[in-house]
Amino acid sequence: MSERVTFSVFDPMRFDAPSDCDVCASEPALFHYEYIVDEGARLSPKRGFCCNSCVARLLEKLQRAESQAWAAEEASLKADDIEVGDLEERRVATFGQNR
């Protein structure tokens, strides 16, 4: 499974976009986003319009998912008695100790 998010600007005159963010419903929409979870044979896209603050939240959600994927891969390799020192060092440098 993998996740990805894309953002783009939009022309409010050409798109039927809501005036408020689809995520928080309190700030003006600034970006069009697409959050896709690829579950192998099935794609699960979510599309909408979001504000500047929610862009950061969506990126944090993606970062958490990636951090968990790296940690799961690391645990799997450790279970197979494969040296993961370099992977662990990179994961900690990228996501921090508590991710």
C-alpha positions in Angstrom: 0.0 0.0 0.0 1.2 3.5 -0.8 -0.2 6.9 -0.3 0.4 10.2 -2.2 -1.0 13.7 -2.2 -0.9 16.3 -4.9 -1.8 20.0 -4.7 -2.5 22.5 -7.4 -4.0 26.0 -7.6 -7.2 26.5 -9.4 -9.0 29.3 -11.2 -12.2 30.0 -9.2 -13.8 31.4 -12.3 -13.3 28.1 -14.2 -13.9 25.6 -11.5 -17.0 24.9 -9.5 -15.0 25.1 -6.2 -16.5 25.7 -2.8 -15.6 29.0 -1.2 -14.6 27.2 2.1 -12.1 24.4 2.7 -13.5 20.9 2.3 -11.3 19.7 5.2 -11.8 22.2 7.9 -14.8 24.1 6.5 -13.7 27.3 8.1 -11.0 28.9 5.9 -11.2 29.9 2.2 -10.2 27.2 -0.3 -6.9 28.0 -1.9 -5.7 24.7 -3.4 -7.2 21.7 -5.1 -5.9 18.4 -3.6 -6.0 14.8 -4.4 -5.1 12.2 -1.7 -4.7 8.7 -3.1 -4.3 5.5 -1.1 -3.1 2.7 -3.5 -4.2 -0.6 -2.0 -2.7 -2.8 -4.7 -5.6 -3.7 -6.9 -7.7 -0.7 -5.7 -7.2 3.0 -5.7 -9.0 5.0 -3.1 -8.8 8.7 -4.1 -10.2 11.6 -2.2 -10.4 14.9 -4.0 -11.3 18.4 -2.8 -10.3 21.9 -2.1 -8.4 23.0 0.9 -6.9 26.0 2.7 -3.3 26.7 3.4 -3.5 25.3 6.9 -5.0 22.0 5.8 -2.3 21.6 3.2 0.1 21.2 6.1 -2.3 18.8 7.8 -2.6 16.6 4.7 1.2 16.6 4.4 1.6 15.6 8.0 -0.9 12.7 7.5 1.2 11.6 4.5 4.4 11.9 6.6 2.9 9.7 9.4 1.9 7.1 6.9 5.4 7.0 5.3 7.1 6.9 8.8 4.9 3.9 9.7 5.8 2.2 6.5 9.5 2.7 7.1 9.2 1.4 10.7 7.3 -1.7 9.5 9.9 -2.4 6.9 12.7 -2.0 9.5 10.9 -4.3 11.9 10.4 -6.9 9.2 14.1 -6.8 8.2 15.1 -7.1 11.9 12.9 -10.1 12.3 14.8 -11.7 9.4 18.1 -10.9 11.2 19.1 -8.4 8.6 21.3 -5.4 9.6 19.1 -2.3 9.6 21.5 0.3 11.2 21.6 2.5 8.1 17.9 2.3 7.6 17.2 3.1 11.2 19.6 6.0 11.1 18.0 7.4 8.0 14.5 6.9 9.5 15.4 8.8 12.7 17.1 11.6 10.8 14.1 11.9 8.5 11.2 11.5 10.9 12.7 11.9 14.4 12.9 9.4 17.2 9.2 9.4 18.1 7.7 8.7 14.7 
